[in-house]
Amino acid sequence: MNWLVFLLAAYLSLVLEAGLDGLLQVGATVPSLTLVLAVHVAWSAPRSGVPWAMLVLGFGQDMAHPLRVWSGEDLPLLGPWCLGYLAAGYVCLQLRPQLRRSSPLAFAMMTLAAGVFMHLVVVALITARGLPVPTGDPPEGWIVADELVARFLALVYTILLAAPLGVVWERTTPLWRFASAKHATARLHRMD
C-alpha cells in the first residue's frame, strides 16, 4: 500500500469532513467521509496494513472531535475513535471475502456494518469514562440514547454517500498500489 497516498487521502477526508460540515449538514446530521475512506482501505489493503490505517484514521478523528471533559475546556480524548476504527476495520476484514468488490451496494452495506461497530465502540468507551471505576466524568451533556440516535442518523446519511464515494475511491485504486490477494499468496509461496 502506498502510505503517502493513504496519508494524503486521510488528511483530505478529515479536512473535507470538518470544512464541509455546514454544507453537507442536514439538521444536526453530518456524514462521515472518513468512514467511507476507512471502508475503502479495509476492503482493498493487505490485511497487515488495515489495523495501522485504522489507527491513523481514528487518531485523526480523536483529534478532530475534542470533548468538553474538564472545567469547561475542550480536550482531545485519545482512544475512543482509534478503537472504534479498529473495530470497523476488523468487521470489514471479516466481511470482504463475502461481498462483491465491484458493487456499490455491497460497499454501502460494508459501510453500514463498519459504522455500526465503530459508533458502538466509541459511545461505549466515552460512556465508560464516566463510570465510577475510571476516575473521570462523562462529557458535559452526554446522554447515551441521544448519542446513539444522532450517530445512527449520521450513519444513514453516510451510507447514502458511500455508494457514489466508493466508486470514486475505487477509481483511484491504482494510485494506492494495494497488493492483491493473488500477489500476496504468491509471495507467501515463494517464501516457503
Helices and strands as residue ranges (DSSP letters): H 3-19, H 21-24, H 33-44, H 50-64, E 67-70, E 73-75, H 80-95, G 96-98, H 104-128, H 144-171, H 173-176, H 181-191
